[in-house]
Amino acid sequence: MYKIQVTRQAIKDLADLPEGYAQSIRQHIDELAAQPRPAGVKKLHGEEGYRVRVGMYRILYTIDDAARAVTVYRIKHRREAYR
């Protein structure tokens, strides 16, 4: 199991989402503890980290395999996630 860390910015992003998406995103974040590289995960180009799709939103995170930690740093709408 990996330890999940959520940054202050990601918590703010999550608070701004519609409740239906927020609940689904929380569930996906919890699932990252057991499987940090689930099916459909993509490595980001040009920066460190990975992304998971949840409907119109993206969970952006990094993985530290040595410390067995996943750090969620942003949750953004797909049109804003890669800017």
PDB file of N, CA, C and O in Angstrom:
ATOM      1  N   MET A   1       0.837  -1.196   0.000  1.00  0.00           N
ATOM      2  CA  MET A   1       0.000   0.000   0.000  1.00  0.00           C
ATOM      3  C   MET A   1       0.878   1.254   0.000  1.00  0.00           C
ATOM      4  O   MET A   1       1.907   1.316   0.672  1.00  0.00           O
ATOM      5  N   TYR A   2       0.452   2.220  -0.751  1.00  0.00           N
ATOM      6  CA  TYR A   2       1.134   3.507  -0.823  1.00  0.00           C
ATOM      7  C   TYR A   2       0.407   4.504   0.082  1.00  0.00           C
ATOM      8  O   TYR A   2      -0.807   4.422   0.269  1.00  0.00           O
ATOM      9  N   LYS A   3       1.155   5.422   0.625  1.00  0.00           N
ATOM     10  CA  LYS A   3       0.586   6.491   1.439  1.00  0.00           C
ATOM     11  C   LYS A   3       0.126   7.603   0.487  1.00  0.00           C
ATOM     12  O   LYS A   3       0.865   7.982  -0.422  1.00  0.00           O
ATOM     13  N   ILE A   4      -1.070   8.116   0.689  1.00  0.00           N
ATOM     14  CA  ILE A   4      -1.611   9.178  -0.156  1.00  0.00           C
ATOM     15  C   ILE A   4      -1.397  10.517   0.538  1.00  0.00           C
ATOM     16  O   ILE A   4      -1.760  10.693   1.701  1.00  0.00           O
ATOM     17  N   GLN A   5      -0.799  11.460  -0.195  1.00  0.00           N
ATOM     18  CA  GLN A   5      -0.631  12.823   0.297  1.00  0.00           C
ATOM     19  C   GLN A   5      -1.332  13.738  -0.698  1.00  0.00           C
ATOM     20  O   GLN A   5      -1.135  13.613  -1.907  1.00  0.00           O
ATOM     21  N   VAL A   6      -2.142  14.649  -0.199  1.00  0.00           N
ATOM     22  CA  VAL A   6      -2.865  15.582  -1.053  1.00  0.00           C
ATOM     23  C   VAL A   6      -2.415  16.992  -0.680  1.00  0.00           C
ATOM     24  O   VAL A   6      -2.509  17.388   0.481  1.00  0.00           O
ATOM     25  N   THR A   7      -1.929  17.745  -1.656  1.00  0.00           N
ATOM     26  CA  THR A   7      -1.445  19.094  -1.376  1.00  0.00           C
ATOM     27  C   THR A   7      -2.605  20.035  -1.079  1.00  0.00           C
ATOM     28  O   THR A   7      -3.761  19.744  -1.388  1.00  0.00           O
ATOM     29  N   ARG A   8      -2.273  21.149  -0.483  1.00  0.00           N
ATOM     30  CA  ARG A   8      -3.273  22.164  -0.165  1.00  0.00           C
ATOM     31  C   ARG A   8      -3.988  22.646  -1.427  1.00  0.00           C
ATOM     32  O   ARG A   8      -5.199  22.866  -1.412  1.00  0.00           O
ATOM     33  N   GLN A   9      -3.234  22.810  -2.525  1.00  0.00           N
ATOM     34  CA  GLN A   9      -3.838  23.255  -3.786  1.00  0.00           C
ATOM     35  C   GLN A   9      -4.839  22.231  -4.313  1.00  0.00           C
ATOM     36  O   GLN A   9      -5.900  22.610  -4.809  1.00  0.00           O
ATOM     37  N   ALA A  10      -4.520  20.949  -4.215  1.00  0.00           N
ATOM     38  CA  ALA A  10      -5.437  19.904  -4.681  1.00  0.00           C
ATOM     39  C   ALA A  10      -6.704  19.873  -3.831  1.00  0.00           C
ATOM     40  O   ALA A  10      -7.787  19.609  -4.352  1.00  0.00           O
ATOM     41  N   ILE A  11      -6.585  20.137  -2.544  1.00  0.00           N
ATOM     42  CA  ILE A  11      -7.764  20.191  -1.671  1.00  0.00           C
ATOM     43  C   ILE A  11      -8.661  21.352  -2.089  1.00  0.00           C
ATOM     44  O   ILE A  11      -9.884  21.213  -2.110  1.00  0.00           O
ATOM     45  N   LYS A  12      -8.067  22.491  -2.419  1.00  0.00           N
ATOM     46  CA  LYS A  12      -8.844  23.637  -2.905  1.00  0.00           C
ATOM     47  C   LYS A  12      -9.526  23.301  -4.227  1.00  0.00           C
ATOM     48  O   LYS A  12     -10.697  23.623  -4.428  1.00  0.00           O
ATOM     49  N   ASP A  13      -8.784  22.649  -5.132  1.00  0.00           N
ATOM     50  CA  ASP A  13      -9.363  22.251  -6.411  1.00  0.00           C
ATOM     51  C   ASP A  13     -10.568  21.341  -6.201  1.00  0.00           C
ATOM     52  O   ASP A  13     -11.596  21.504  -6.857  1.00  0.00           O
ATOM     53  N   LEU A  14     -10.441  20.391  -5.294  1.00  0.00           N
ATOM     54  CA  LEU A  14     -11.509  19.439  -5.012  1.00  0.00           C
ATOM     55  C   LEU A  14     -12.735  20.135  -4.419  1.00  0.00           C
ATOM     56  O   LEU A  14     -13.868  19.771  -4.733  1.00  0.00           O
ATOM     57  N   ALA A  15     -12.512  21.120  -3.577  1.00  0.00           N
ATOM     58  CA  ALA A  15     -13.625  21.843  -2.947  1.00  0.00           C
ATOM     59  C   ALA A  15     -14.431  22.647  -3.968  1.00  0.00           C
ATOM     60  O   ALA A  15     -15.613  22.911  -3.748  1.00  0.00           O
ATOM     61  N   ASP A  16     -13.811  23.036  -5.073  1.00  0.00           N
ATOM     62  CA  ASP A  16     -14.483  23.838  -6.094  1.00  0.00           C
ATOM     63  C   ASP A  16     -15.283  23.011  -7.099  1.00  0.00           C
ATOM     64  O   ASP A  16     -15.983  23.578  -7.937  1.00  0.00           O
ATOM     65  N   LEU A  17     -15.193  21.690  -7.032  1.00  0.00           N
ATOM     66  CA  LEU A  17     -15.849  20.832  -8.017  1.00  0.00           C
ATOM     67  C   LEU A  17     -17.301  20.557  -7.642  1.00  0.00           C
ATOM     68  O   LEU A  17     -17.671  20.639  -6.471  1.00  0.00           O
ATOM     69  N   PRO A  18     -18.136  20.225  -8.655  1.00  0.00           N
ATOM     70  CA  PRO A  18     -19.501  19.765  -8.355  1.00  0.00           C
ATOM     71  C   PRO A  18     -19.434  18.494  -7.512  1.00  0.00           C
ATOM     72  O   PRO A  18     -18.521  17.686  -7.683  1.00  0.00           O
ATOM     73  N   GLU A  19     -20.382  18.314  -6.613  1.00  0.00           N
ATOM     74  CA  GLU A  19     -20.323  17.214  -5.632  1.00  0.00           C
ATOM     75  C   GLU A  19     -20.243  15.837  -6.285  1.00  0.00           C
ATOM     76  O   GLU A  19     -19.532  14.968  -5.780  1.00  0.00           O
ATOM     77  N   GLY A  20     -20.944  15.614  -7.382  1.00  0.00           N
ATOM     78  CA  GLY A  20     -20.885  14.304  -8.047  1.00  0.00           C
ATOM     79  C   GLY A  20     -19.482  13.958  -8.503  1.00  0.00           C
ATOM     80  O   GLY A  20     -19.026  12.831  -8.311  1.00  0.00           O
ATOM     81  N   TYR A  21     -18.795  14.913  -9.102  1.00  0.00           N
ATOM     82  CA  TYR A  21     -17.414  14.686  -9.539  1.00  0.00           C
ATOM     83  C   TYR A  21     -16.477  14.580  -8.334  1.00  0.00           C
ATOM     84  O   TYR A  21     -15.569  13.748  -8.325  1.00  0.00           O
ATOM     85  N   ALA A  22     -16.692  15.406  -7.338  1.00  0.00           N
ATOM     86  CA  ALA A  22     -15.815  15.388  -6.168  1.00  0.00           C
ATOM     87  C   ALA A  22     -15.822  14.023  -5.498  1.00  0.00           C
ATOM     88  O   ALA A  22     -14.772  13.516  -5.104  1.00  0.00           O
ATOM     89  N   GLN A  23     -16.992  13.431  -5.369  1.00  0.00           N
ATOM     90  CA  GLN A  23     -17.092  12.114  -4.738  1.00  0.00           C
ATOM     91  C   GLN A  23     -16.366  11.055  -5.579  1.00  0.00           C
ATOM     92  O   GLN A  23     -15.657  10.212  -5.030  1.00  0.00           O
ATOM     93  N   SER A  24     -16.536  11.092  -6.883  1.00  0.00           N
ATOM     94  CA  SER A  24     -15.869  10.141  -7.774  1.00  0.00           C
ATOM     95  C   SER A  24     -14.353  10.322  -7.719  1.00  0.00           C
ATOM     96  O   SER A  24     -13.608   9.342  -7.714  1.00  0.00           O
ATOM     97  N   ILE A  25     -13.899  11.568  -7.678  1.00  0.00           N
ATOM     98  CA  ILE A  25     -12.464  11.841  -7.625  1.00  0.00           C
ATOM     99  C   ILE A  25     -11.874  11.371  -6.299  1.00  0.00           C
ATOM    100  O   ILE A  25     -10.773  10.820  -6.276  1.00  0.00           O
ATOM    101  N   ARG A  26     -12.592  11.582  -5.191  1.00  0.00           N
ATOM    102  CA  ARG A  26     -12.109  11.069  -3.888  1.00  0.00           C
ATOM    103  C   ARG A  26     -11.928   9.557  -3.941  1.00  0.00           C
ATOM    104  O   ARG A  26     -10.946   9.024  -3.423  1.00  0.00           O
ATOM    105  N   GLN A  27     -12.874   8.873  -4.566  1.00  0.00           N
ATOM    106  CA  GLN A  27     -12.789   7.418  -4.678  1.00  0.00           C
ATOM    107  C   GLN A  27     -11.565   7.013  -5.505  1.00  0.00           C
ATOM    108  O   GLN A  27     -10.853   6.080  -5.131  1.00  0.00           O
ATOM    109  N   HIS A  28     -11.313   7.699  -6.618  1.00  0.00           N
ATOM    110  CA  HIS A  28     -10.147   7.389  -7.447  1.00  0.00           C
ATOM    111  C   HIS A  28      -8.839   7.661  -6.684  1.00  0.00           C
ATOM    112  O   HIS A  28      -7.877   6.903  -6.809  1.00  0.00           O
ATOM    113  N   ILE A  29      -8.809   8.729  -5.909  1.00  0.00           N
ATOM    114  CA  ILE A  29      -7.606   9.033  -5.121  1.00  0.00           C
ATOM    115  C   ILE A  29      -7.362   7.932  -4.102  1.00  0.00           C
ATOM    116  O   ILE A  29      -6.220   7.509  -3.918  1.00  0.00           O
ATOM    117  N   ASP A  30      -8.415   7.455  -3.432  1.00  0.00           N
ATOM    118  CA  ASP A  30      -8.261   6.368  -2.460  1.00  0.00           C
ATOM    119  C   ASP A  30      -7.748   5.092  -3.127  1.00  0.00           C
ATOM    120  O   ASP A  30      -6.965   4.351  -2.532  1.00  0.00           O
ATOM    121  N   GLU A  31      -8.186   4.836  -4.356  1.00  0.00           N
ATOM    122  CA  GLU A  31      -7.748   3.641  -5.074  1.00  0.00           C
ATOM    123  C   GLU A  31      -6.272   3.709  -5.468  1.00  0.00           C
ATOM    124  O   GLU A  31      -5.650   2.670  -5.688  1.00  0.00           O
ATOM    125  N   LEU A  32      -5.704   4.910  -5.559  1.00  0.00           N
ATOM    126  CA  LEU A  32      -4.280   5.050  -5.886  1.00  0.00           C
ATOM    127  C   LEU A  32      -3.390   4.448  -4.808  1.00  0.00           C
ATOM    128  O   LEU A  32      -2.248   4.087  -5.093  1.00  0.00           O
ATOM    129  N   ALA A  33      -3.880   4.329  -3.583  1.00  0.00           N
ATOM    130  CA  ALA A  33      -3.087   3.733  -2.500  1.00  0.00           C
ATOM    131  C   ALA A  33      -2.760   2.275  -2.814  1.00  0.00           C
ATOM    132  O   ALA A  33      -1.650   1.813  -2.550  1.00  0.00           O
ATOM    133  N   ALA A  34      -3.718   1.561  -3.371  1.00  0.00           N
ATOM    134  CA  ALA A  34      -3.499   0.151  -3.685  1.00  0.00           C
ATOM    135  C   ALA A  34      -2.811  -0.034  -5.037  1.00  0.00           C
ATOM    136  O   ALA A  34      -2.003  -0.948  -5.205  1.00  0.00           O
ATOM    137  N   GLN A  35      -3.129   0.825  -5.994  1.00  0.00           N
ATOM    138  CA  GLN A  35      -2.579   0.695  -7.347  1.00  0.00           C
ATOM    139  C   GLN A  35      -2.248   2.088  -7.875  1.00  0.00           C
ATOM    140  O   GLN A  35      -3.110   2.730  -8.475  1.00  0.00           O
ATOM    141  N   PRO A  36      -1.011   2.577  -7.666  1.00  0.00           N
ATOM    142  CA  PRO A  36      -0.662   3.930  -8.097  1.00  0.00           C
ATOM    143  C   PRO A  36      -0.566   4.100  -9.617  1.00  0.00           C
ATOM    144  O   PRO A  36      -0.563   5.225 -10.117  1.00  0.00           O
ATOM    145  N   ARG A  37      -0.488   3.003 -10.340  1.00  0.00           N
ATOM    146  CA  ARG A  37      -0.448   3.069 -11.806  1.00  0.00           C
ATOM    147  C   ARG A  37      -1.583   2.215 -12.378  1.00  0.00           C
ATOM    148  O   ARG A  37      -1.332   1.162 -12.963  1.00  0.00           O
ATOM    149  N   PRO A  38      -2.826   2.665 -12.210  1.00  0.00           N
ATOM    150  CA  PRO A  38      -3.972   1.874 -12.686  1.00  0.00           C
ATOM    151  C   PRO A  38      -4.047   1.876 -14.209  1.00  0.00           C
ATOM    152  O   PRO A  38      -3.325   2.617 -14.876  1.00  0.00           O
ATOM    153  N   ALA A  39      -4.924   1.045 -14.745  1.00  0.00           N
ATOM    154  CA  ALA A  39      -5.141   1.028 -16.196  1.00  0.00           C
ATOM    155  C   ALA A  39      -5.613   2.409 -16.634  1.00  0.00           C
ATOM    156  O   ALA A  39      -6.465   3.017 -15.986  1.00  0.00           O
ATOM    157  N   GLY A  40      -5.059   2.893 -17.724  1.00  0.00           N
ATOM    158  CA  GLY A  40      -5.455   4.196 -18.245  1.00  0.00           C
ATOM    159  C   GLY A  40      -4.614   5.351 -17.752  1.00  0.00           C
ATOM    160  O   GLY A  40      -4.817   6.484 -18.190  1.00  0.00           O
ATOM    161  N   VAL A  41      -3.673   5.103 -16.852  1.00  0.00           N
ATOM    162  CA  VAL A  41      -2.807   6.175 -16.356  1.00  0.00           C
ATOM    163  C   VAL A  41      -1.818   6.565 -17.455  1.00  0.00           C
ATOM    164  O   VAL A  41      -1.366   5.715 -18.221  1.00  0.00           O
ATOM    165  N   LYS A  42      -1.490   7.841 -17.525  1.00  0.00           N
ATOM    166  CA  LYS A  42      -0.524   8.341 -18.506  1.00  0.00           C
ATOM    167  C   LYS A  42       0.568   9.121 -17.797  1.00  0.00           C
ATOM    168  O   LYS A  42       0.302   9.884 -16.868  1.00  0.00           O
ATOM    169  N   LYS A  43       1.797   8.920 -18.244  1.00  0.00           N
ATOM    170  CA  LYS A  43       2.917   9.723 -17.749  1.00  0.00           C
ATOM    171  C   LYS A  43       2.856  11.065 -18.448  1.00  0.00           C
ATOM    172  O   LYS A  43       2.618  11.118 -19.655  1.00  0.00           O
ATOM    173  N   LEU A  44       3.065  12.147 -17.722  1.00  0.00           N
ATOM    174  CA  LEU A  44       3.014  13.487 -18.298  1.00  0.00           C
ATOM    175  C   LEU A  44       4.280  13.775 -19.079  1.00  0.00           C
ATOM    176  O   LEU A  44       5.374  13.377 -18.678  1.00  0.00           O
ATOM    177  N   HIS A  45       4.129  14.467 -20.194  1.00  0.00           N
ATOM    178  CA  HIS A  45       5.268  14.885 -21.010  1.00  0.00           C
ATOM    179  C   HIS A  45       5.681  16.286 -20.590  1.00  0.00           C
ATOM    180  O   HIS A  45       4.825  17.142 -20.364  1.00  0.00           O
ATOM    181  N   GLY A  46       6.963  16.528 -20.483  1.00  0.00           N
ATOM    182  CA  GLY A  46       7.454  17.859 -20.168  1.00  0.00           C
ATOM    183  C   GLY A  46       7.473  18.192 -18.685  1.00  0.00           C
ATOM    184  O   GLY A  46       8.004  19.235 -18.302  1.00  0.00           O
ATOM    185  N   GLU A  47       6.922  17.354 -17.861  1.00  0.00           N
ATOM    186  CA  GLU A  47       6.975  17.568 -16.414  1.00  0.00           C
ATOM    187  C   GLU A  47       6.879  16.217 -15.718  1.00  0.00           C
ATOM    188  O   GLU A  47       6.512  15.212 -16.326  1.00  0.00           O
ATOM    189  N   GLU A  48       7.210  16.213 -14.458  1.00  0.00           N
ATOM    190  CA  GLU A  48       7.206  14.981 -13.687  1.00  0.00           C
ATOM    191  C   GLU A  48       5.790  14.652 -13.241  1.00  0.00           C
ATOM    192  O   GLU A  48       5.045  15.542 -12.831  1.00  0.00           O
ATOM    193  N   GLY A  49       5.421  13.403 -13.317  1.00  0.00           N
ATOM    194  CA  GLY A  49       4.138  13.002 -12.773  1.00  0.00           C
ATOM    195  C   GLY A  49       3.284  12.190 -13.727  1.00  0.00           C
ATOM    196  O   GLY A  49       3.691  11.845 -14.836  1.00  0.00           O
ATOM    197  N   TYR A  50       2.084  11.899 -13.251  1.00  0.00           N
ATOM    198  CA  TYR A  50       1.121  11.078 -13.968  1.00  0.00           C
ATOM    199  C   TYR A  50      -0.237  11.753 -13.912  1.00  0.00           C
ATOM    200  O   TYR A  50      -0.447  12.697 -13.151  1.00  0.00           O
ATOM    201  N   ARG A  51      -1.167  11.249 -14.739  1.00  0.00           N
ATOM    202  CA  ARG A  51      -2.524  11.755 -14.685  1.00  0.00           C
ATOM    203  C   ARG A  51      -3.508  10.609 -14.856  1.00  0.00           C
ATOM    204  O   ARG A  51      -3.246   9.628 -15.552  1.00  0.00           O
ATOM    205  N   VAL A  52      -4.650  10.767 -14.195  1.00  0.00           N
ATOM    206  CA  VAL A  52      -5.754   9.822 -14.308  1.00  0.00           C
ATOM    207  C   VAL A  52      -6.982  10.611 -14.718  1.00  0.00           C
ATOM    208  O   VAL A  52      -7.249  11.682 -14.173  1.00  0.00           O
ATOM    209  N   ARG A  53      -7.727  10.087 -15.673  1.00  0.00           N
ATOM    210  CA  ARG A  53      -8.965  10.728 -16.110  1.00  0.00           C
ATOM    211  C   ARG A  53     -10.116  10.325 -15.207  1.00  0.00           C
ATOM    212  O   ARG A  53     -10.264   9.156 -14.854  1.00  0.00           O
ATOM    213  N   VAL A  54     -10.931  11.306 -14.837  1.00  0.00           N
ATOM    214  CA  VAL A  54     -12.182  11.057 -14.126  1.00  0.00           C
ATOM    215  C   VAL A  54     -13.213  11.958 -14.793  1.00  0.00           C
ATOM    216  O   VAL A  54     -13.382  13.113 -14.400  1.00  0.00           O
ATOM    217  N   GLY A  55     -13.897  11.436 -15.794  1.00  0.00           N
ATOM    218  CA  GLY A  55     -14.844  12.250 -16.550  1.00  0.00           C
ATOM    219  C   GLY A  55     -14.126  13.400 -17.233  1.00  0.00           C
ATOM    220  O   GLY A  55     -13.166  13.186 -17.972  1.00  0.00           O
ATOM    221  N   MET A  56     -14.587  14.618 -16.988  1.00  0.00           N
ATOM    222  CA  MET A  56     -13.983  15.810 -17.591  1.00  0.00           C
ATOM    223  C   MET A  56     -12.802  16.336 -16.783  1.00  0.00           C
ATOM    224  O   MET A  56     -12.187  17.329 -17.171  1.00  0.00           O
ATOM    225  N   TYR A  57     -12.479  15.696 -15.684  1.00  0.00           N
ATOM    226  CA  TYR A  57     -11.423  16.178 -14.797  1.00  0.00           C
ATOM    227  C   TYR A  57     -10.220  15.254 -14.826  1.00  0.00           C
ATOM    228  O   TYR A  57     -10.319  14.086 -15.202  1.00  0.00           O
ATOM    229  N   ARG A  58      -9.067  15.809 -14.416  1.00  0.00           N
ATOM    230  CA  ARG A  58      -7.821  15.052 -14.377  1.00  0.00           C
ATOM    231  C   ARG A  58      -7.213  15.159 -12.988  1.00  0.00           C
ATOM    232  O   ARG A  58      -7.168  16.239 -12.398  1.00  0.00           O
ATOM    233  N   ILE A  59      -6.747  14.032 -12.475  1.00  0.00           N
ATOM    234  CA  ILE A  59      -6.003  13.997 -11.214  1.00  0.00           C
ATOM    235  C   ILE A  59      -4.530  13.945 -11.606  1.00  0.00           C
ATOM    236  O   ILE A  59      -4.095  13.008 -12.276  1.00  0.00           O
ATOM    237  N   LEU A  60      -3.768  14.945 -11.192  1.00  0.00           N
ATOM    238  CA  LEU A  60      -2.339  15.012 -11.492  1.00  0.00           C
ATOM    239  C   LEU A  60      -1.570  14.657 -10.224  1.00  0.00           C
ATOM    240  O   LEU A  60      -1.828  15.220  -9.160  1.00  0.00           O
ATOM    241  N   TYR A  61      -0.626  13.724 -10.338  1.00  0.00           N
ATOM    242  CA  TYR A  61       0.081  13.261  -9.139  1.00  0.00           C
ATOM    243  C   TYR A  61       1.459  12.740  -9.481  1.00  0.00           C
ATOM    244  O   TYR A  61       1.774  12.462 -10.638  1.00  0.00           O
ATOM    245  N   THR A  62       2.280  12.612  -8.437  1.00  0.00           N
ATOM    246  CA  THR A  62       3.608  12.020  -8.561  1.00  0.00           C
ATOM    247  C   THR A  62       3.668  10.760  -7.700  1.00  0.00           C
ATOM    248  O   THR A  62       2.882  10.587  -6.767  1.00  0.00           O
ATOM    249  N   ILE A  63       4.606   9.896  -8.029  1.00  0.00           N
ATOM    250  CA  ILE A  63       4.788   8.644  -7.292  1.00  0.00           C
ATOM    251  C   ILE A  63       6.233   8.577  -6.821  1.00  0.00           C
ATOM    252  O   ILE A  63       7.160   8.770  -7.608  1.00  0.00           O
ATOM    253  N   ASP A  64       6.420   8.302  -5.535  1.00  0.00           N
ATOM    254  CA  ASP A  64       7.749   8.061  -4.976  1.00  0.00           C
ATOM    255  C   ASP A  64       7.784   6.598  -4.539  1.00  0.00           C
ATOM    256  O   ASP A  64       7.314   6.257  -3.453  1.00  0.00           O
ATOM    257  N   ASP A  65       8.344   5.736  -5.392  1.00  0.00           N
ATOM    258  CA  ASP A  65       8.350   4.303  -5.100  1.00  0.00           C
ATOM    259  C   ASP A  65       9.221   3.963  -3.899  1.00  0.00           C
ATOM    260  O   ASP A  65       8.913   3.026  -3.161  1.00  0.00           O
ATOM    261  N   ALA A  66      10.300   4.706  -3.691  1.00  0.00           N
ATOM    262  CA  ALA A  66      11.194   4.428  -2.563  1.00  0.00           C
ATOM    263  C   ALA A  66      10.473   4.669  -1.230  1.00  0.00           C
ATOM    264  O   ALA A  66      10.615   3.880  -0.296  1.00  0.00           O
ATOM    265  N   ALA A  67       9.707   5.747  -1.147  1.00  0.00           N
ATOM    266  CA  ALA A  67       8.976   6.070   0.085  1.00  0.00           C
ATOM    267  C   ALA A  67       7.571   5.469   0.081  1.00  0.00           C
ATOM    268  O   ALA A  67       6.846   5.572   1.071  1.00  0.00           O
ATOM    269  N   ARG A  68       7.184   4.837  -1.040  1.00  0.00           N
ATOM    270  CA  ARG A  68       5.845   4.275  -1.211  1.00  0.00           C
ATOM    271  C   ARG A  68       4.778   5.337  -0.922  1.00  0.00           C
ATOM    272  O   ARG A  68       3.882   5.143  -0.100  1.00  0.00           O
ATOM    273  N   ALA A  69       4.911   6.473  -1.633  1.00  0.00           N
ATOM    274  CA  ALA A  69       3.996   7.598  -1.441  1.00  0.00           C
ATOM    275  C   ALA A  69       3.490   8.111  -2.783  1.00  0.00           C
ATOM    276  O   ALA A  69       4.228   8.147  -3.768  1.00  0.00           O
ATOM    277  N   VAL A  70       2.233   8.501  -2.807  1.00  0.00           N
ATOM    278  CA  VAL A  70       1.610   9.144  -3.962  1.00  0.00           C
ATOM    279  C   VAL A  70       1.205  10.541  -3.505  1.00  0.00           C
ATOM    280  O   VAL A  70       0.517  10.689  -2.495  1.00  0.00           O
ATOM    281  N   THR A  71       1.632  11.573  -4.247  1.00  0.00           N
ATOM    282  CA  THR A  71       1.300  12.952  -3.912  1.00  0.00           C
ATOM    283  C   THR A  71       0.404  13.525  -5.001  1.00  0.00           C
ATOM    284  O   THR A  71       0.836  13.708  -6.139  1.00  0.00           O
ATOM    285  N   VAL A  72      -0.842  13.805  -4.647  1.00  0.00           N
ATOM    286  CA  VAL A  72      -1.783  14.434  -5.575  1.00  0.00           C
ATOM    287  C   VAL A  72      -1.561  15.932  -5.460  1.00  0.00           C
ATOM    288  O   VAL A  72      -1.716  16.500  -4.379  1.00  0.00           O
ATOM    289  N   TYR A  73      -1.191  16.592  -6.584  1.00  0.00           N
ATOM    290  CA  TYR A  73      -0.881  18.015  -6.504  1.00  0.00           C
ATOM    291  C   TYR A  73      -1.872  18.913  -7.231  1.00  0.00           C
ATOM    292  O   TYR A  73      -1.903  20.113  -6.957  1.00  0.00           O
ATOM    293  N   ARG A  74      -2.681  18.390  -8.140  1.00  0.00           N
ATOM    294  CA  ARG A  74      -3.707  19.207  -8.812  1.00  0.00           C
ATOM    295  C   ARG A  74      -4.876  18.330  -9.223  1.00  0.00           C
ATOM    296  O   ARG A  74      -4.715  17.141  -9.497  1.00  0.00           O
ATOM    297  N   ILE A  75      -6.052  18.934  -9.260  1.00  0.00           N
ATOM    298  CA  ILE A  75      -7.251  18.320  -9.823  1.00  0.00           C
ATOM    299  C   ILE A  75      -7.879  19.403 -10.681  1.00  0.00           C
ATOM    300  O   ILE A  75      -8.396  20.392 -10.160  1.00  0.00           O
ATOM    301  N   LYS A  76      -7.834  19.220 -11.991  1.00  0.00           N
ATOM    302  CA  LYS A  76      -8.265  20.275 -12.899  1.00  0.00           C
ATOM    303  C   LYS A  76      -9.174  19.744 -13.993  1.00  0.00           C
ATOM    304  O   LYS A  76      -9.162  18.554 -14.307  1.00  0.00           O
ATOM    305  N   HIS A  77      -9.968  20.653 -14.576  1.00  0.00           N
ATOM    306  CA  HIS A  77     -10.762  20.335 -15.748  1.00  0.00           C
ATOM    307  C   HIS A  77      -9.799  20.014 -16.885  1.00  0.00           C
ATOM    308  O   HIS A  77      -8.693  20.551 -16.932  1.00  0.00           O
ATOM    309  N   ARG A  78     -10.207  19.155 -17.785  1.00  0.00           N
ATOM    310  CA  ARG A  78      -9.293  18.693 -18.839  1.00  0.00           C
ATOM    311  C   ARG A  78      -8.727  19.819 -19.694  1.00  0.00           C
ATOM    312  O   ARG A  78      -7.594  19.711 -20.162  1.00  0.00           O
ATOM    313  N   ARG A  79      -9.473  20.887 -19.911  1.00  0.00           N
ATOM    314  CA  ARG A  79      -8.966  21.967 -20.759  1.00  0.00           C
ATOM    315  C   ARG A  79      -7.948  22.851 -20.029  1.00  0.00           C
ATOM    316  O   ARG A  79      -7.229  23.623 -20.663  1.00  0.00           O
ATOM    317  N   GLU A  80      -7.888  22.741 -18.706  1.00  0.00           N
ATOM    318  CA  GLU A  80      -6.962  23.557 -17.916  1.00  0.00           C
ATOM    319  C   GLU A  80      -5.819  22.747 -17.309  1.00  0.00           C
ATOM    320  O   GLU A  80      -4.869  23.326 -16.783  1.00  0.00           O
ATOM    321  N   ALA A  81      -5.894  21.442 -17.374  1.00  0.00           N
ATOM    322  CA  ALA A  81      -4.960  20.591 -16.621  1.00  0.00           C
ATOM    323  C   ALA A  81      -3.520  20.673 -17.096  1.00  0.00           C
ATOM    324  O   ALA A  81      -2.605  20.488 -16.293  1.00  0.00           O
ATOM    325  N   TYR A  82      -3.290  20.942 -18.360  1.00  0.00           N
ATOM    326  CA  TYR A  82      -1.933  20.847 -18.895  1.00  0.00           C
ATOM    327  C   TYR A  82      -1.310  22.195 -19.204  1.00  0.00           C
ATOM    328  O   TYR A  82      -0.285  22.248 -19.883  1.00  0.00           O
ATOM    329  N   ARG A  83      -1.885  23.271 -18.735  1.00  0.00           N
ATOM    330  CA  ARG A  83      -1.353  24.616 -18.995  1.00  0.00           C
ATOM    331  C   ARG A  83      -0.269  24.959 -18.027  1.00  0.00           C
ATOM    332  O   ARG A  83       0.295  26.051 -18.093  1.00  0.00           O
TER     333      ARG A  83
END
